[in-house]
Amino acid sequence: MTQVIRIDREGEQAAREELEACILAGGVAIFPADGLYGLAADPASPAAIRRIHKLKGRPAGKASAVMYFDPLAMRELIGALGPRSAEAVAALLPGPVTLVIANPEERYPLACGDDPRKLGVRLIEGSLAGARCPVFQTSANLSGDPPPAEFGEVGLSLVRSVDLAIDGGKLTGEPSTVVDISRLDEDGSWEVLRTGALPRDRVAAALDGG
């Protein structure tokens, strides 16, 4: 049976603790990100990630971002980046952006899709900020359906199929902007792969002064 946590009732600390416990136990959770509700699992757990793909009707092996809620949890990952990429991460995160970074050590290959030498990462603020577990994350909807911005928009069948569901109220409804900075240290190039909540001019200002 799904455990449901309402942040307005149980509080942010309880939500963070239950999310950590669920992910560490190999479970799957529905949670409020910054703009949309997501599905979360341990990014190192093949079984949990297979379960997410099955719940969504999503092709196995499709790339997803690894989301962080605490900048301290990213220290080792950032330490492996080149100086320009590390500066870009510091300038743009936390925020409504997914950064595709060079991943020469091939961390979290289950989240990388076809290219294990690139990894999408997020760091968000909000009600779950401070949770210590990184998560494999994707939107909390069936493939092809619109992603939900309110807990009530998450399909009931999906809620009933996860271990933990966190109701964080209404979110912005905007997806993250996806920016590929994997070649930033190599040749200075970067590319916006999807326009979202963070405007391109703000990305450009952070990466090359506009």
ZAMIZA-733944 format. One line per 4 residues: their letters; for each residue x negated, y negated, z of C-alpha. Coordinates in Angstrom, 1 decimal, padded with zeros to 4 digits, always signed. Example, Ala and Ser with C-alpha at 12.3 -4.5 7.8 and 13.67 -1.06 7.14 Angstrom:
<recs>
as) -012.3:+004.5:+007.8 | -013.7:+001.1:+007.1
</recs>
This chain:
<recs>
mtqv) +000.0:+000.0:+000.0 | -001.3:-003.4:-000.9 | -002.3:-005.7:+001.9 | -001.1:-009.3:+001.2
irid) -002.8:-012.3:+002.8 | -001.2:-015.7:+002.6 | -003.8:-018.4:+003.2 | -001.3:-020.9:+004.4
rege) -000.2:-018.5:+007.1 | -003.3:-016.3:+008.0 | -005.9:-019.0:+007.2 | -009.0:-019.2:+005.0
qaar) -011.3:-017.3:+007.4 | -009.0:-014.3:+007.4 | -008.8:-014.3:+003.6 | -012.6:-014.4:+003.3
eele) -013.1:-011.6:+005.7 | -010.5:-009.4:+004.1 | -011.9:-010.1:+000.6 | -015.4:-009.1:+001.8
acil) -014.1:-005.9:+003.4 | -012.1:-004.9:+000.4 | -015.0:-005.4:-002.0 | -017.5:-003.7:+000.2
aggv) -015.2:-000.7:+000.5 | -015.0:-000.4:-003.3 | -011.5:-001.8:-003.6 | -009.9:-004.2:-006.1
aifp) -008.4:-007.5:-005.0 | -006.2:-010.3:-006.5 | -007.6:-013.6:-005.4 | -007.3:-017.4:-006.0
adgl) -010.3:-018.8:-007.9 | -010.4:-022.5:-008.7 | -008.0:-022.7:-011.7 | -006.5:-019.2:-012.1
ygla) -005.8:-016.1:-010.1 | -008.3:-013.3:-010.7 | -009.0:-009.6:-010.2 | -012.2:-008.9:-008.2
adpa) -014.3:-005.8:-007.6 | -017.9:-005.0:-006.6 | -020.0:-005.8:-009.7 | -022.2:-002.7:-009.0
spaa) -019.3:-000.3:-008.7 | -018.5:+001.6:-011.9 | -015.4:+003.2:-010.4 | -013.9:-000.2:-009.3
irri) -014.7:-001.8:-012.6 | -013.1:+001.0:-014.6 | -010.1:+000.6:-012.4 | -009.8:-003.1:-013.3
hklk) -010.1:-002.3:-017.0 | -007.3:+000.3:-016.7 | -005.0:-002.0:-014.7 | -005.4:-004.8:-017.3
grpa) -005.3:-002.5:-020.3 | -008.6:-004.1:-021.2 | -011.3:-002.5:-023.3 | -014.0:-000.8:-021.2
gkas) -017.3:-002.5:-021.4 | -016.0:-006.0:-022.1 | -018.2:-008.7:-020.5 | -017.0:-010.5:-017.4
avmy) -018.6:-013.1:-015.2 | -020.0:-012.4:-011.7 | -018.5:-014.9:-009.3 | -020.1:-016.2:-006.2
fdpl) -018.5:-018.0:-003.3 | -021.7:-018.9:-001.4 | -024.8:-020.5:-003.0 | -027.1:-018.7:-000.7
amre) -025.9:-015.4:-002.3 | -027.3:-016.7:-005.6 | -030.9:-017.4:-004.4 | -032.5:-014.3:-005.8
liga) -030.7:-014.6:-009.1 | -031.7:-018.3:-009.5 | -035.2:-017.5:-008.5 | -035.7:-015.4:-011.6
lgpr) -034.6:-018.2:-013.9 | -036.8:-020.6:-015.8 | -037.0:-024.2:-014.5 | -034.6:-025.8:-017.0
saea) -032.0:-023.1:-016.4 | -032.4:-023.4:-012.6 | -031.8:-027.1:-012.9 | -028.7:-026.5:-015.0
vaal) -027.3:-024.2:-012.5 | -027.9:-026.7:-009.7 | -026.3:-029.5:-011.8 | -023.2:-027.7:-012.9
lpgp) -022.4:-025.3:-010.0 | -020.3:-025.1:-008.0 | -017.6:-026.2:-010.5 | -015.1:-025.0:-013.1
vtlv) -017.8:-023.6:-015.4 | -019.1:-020.2:-016.3 | -022.8:-020.2:-017.2 | -024.2:-017.5:-019.4
ianp) -027.8:-017.2:-018.3 | -030.8:-015.2:-019.4 | -030.9:-011.9:-017.5 | -034.3:-010.4:-018.2
eery) -034.1:-008.2:-015.1 | -030.7:-006.9:-016.4 | -028.9:-007.5:-013.1 | -025.2:-006.4:-012.9
plac) -025.2:-004.5:-016.3 | -021.6:-003.5:-015.8 | -020.6:-007.2:-016.2 | -022.8:-007.8:-019.2
gddp) -020.9:-006.1:-022.0 | -023.0:-005.3:-025.1 | -026.0:-007.5:-024.1 | -027.5:-006.7:-020.6
rklg) -030.0:-009.5:-021.0 | -027.3:-012.1:-020.7 | -025.1:-012.5:-017.6 | -022.1:-014.9:-017.0
vrli) -022.1:-016.4:-013.5 | -019.8:-018.6:-011.6 | -019.9:-020.4:-008.2 | -016.7:-021.9:-006.9
egsl) -015.5:-024.0:-004.1 | -012.0:-023.8:-002.5 | -010.3:-021.6:+000.1 | -012.7:-018.6:-000.3
agar) -015.9:-020.6:-000.3 | -018.4:-019.0:+002.0 | -017.4:-015.4:+001.3 | -020.7:-013.5:+001.1
cpvf) -019.9:-010.9:-001.6 | -020.4:-011.6:-005.3 | -017.5:-010.1:-007.4 | -017.0:-008.9:-010.9
qtsa) -014.0:-011.0:-011.9 | -011.5:-011.3:-014.6 | -008.0:-013.0:-014.8 | -005.2:-011.3:-012.9
nlsg) -003.0:-010.4:-015.9 | -002.4:-007.7:-018.4 | -004.5:-008.1:-021.6 | -002.7:-010.5:-023.9
dppp) -000.5:-012.1:-021.2 | -001.1:-015.6:-020.0 | -003.3:-015.9:-016.9 | -001.5:-016.9:-013.7
aefg) -001.9:-020.2:-011.9 | +000.4:-019.3:-009.0 | +000.6:-016.1:-007.0 | +004.2:-015.6:-008.0
evgl) +003.2:-015.5:-011.6 | +001.0:-012.4:-011.0 | +002.9:-009.3:-012.3 | +004.5:-007.3:-009.5
slvr) +003.1:-004.0:-010.9 | -000.4:-005.5:-010.8 | +000.1:-006.6:-007.2 | +001.3:-003.2:-006.2
svdl) -001.7:-001.5:-007.8 | -004.5:-003.3:-006.0 | -005.8:-003.0:-002.4 | -005.7:-006.6:-001.4
aidg) -003.7:-009.6:-002.8 | -004.5:-013.1:-001.5 | -001.9:-015.8:-002.0 | -003.7:-019.2:-002.2
gklt) -000.8:-021.2:-003.5 | -000.7:-023.2:-006.8 | -004.0:-023.6:-008.7 | -004.9:-026.0:-011.5
geps) -004.1:-023.6:-014.3 | -007.2:-024.4:-016.2 | -009.8:-021.8:-017.2 | -013.5:-022.4:-016.7
tvvd) -015.6:-023.9:-019.4 | -018.0:-021.3:-020.7 | -021.6:-022.5:-021.6 | -024.4:-020.3:-022.9
isrl) -027.7:-021.6:-021.5 | -029.6:-018.4:-022.1 | -032.0:-020.0:-024.5 | -032.4:-023.3:-022.5
dedg) -035.9:-022.6:-021.4 | -036.9:-021.0:-024.7 | -036.0:-023.7:-027.1 | -033.8:-026.2:-025.2
swev) -030.6:-025.1:-026.9 | -027.2:-024.5:-025.3 | -023.7:-023.8:-026.6 | -020.1:-024.3:-025.3
lrtg) -018.4:-020.9:-026.0 | -015.0:-022.0:-024.5 | -013.7:-025.4:-023.6 | -012.0:-025.5:-020.3
alpr) -011.7:-027.5:-017.1 | -015.1:-029.1:-017.4 | -015.3:-031.5:-020.4 | -018.1:-031.0:-023.0
drva) -019.5:-034.5:-022.4 | -020.1:-033.7:-018.7 | -021.8:-030.5:-019.7 | -024.0:-032.5:-022.1
aald) -024.8:-035.1:-019.5 | -026.0:-032.4:-017.1 | -028.0:-030.5:-019.7 | -029.6:-033.1:-021.9
gg) -028.5:-036.5:-020.7 | -025.5:-036.7:-023.0
</recs>
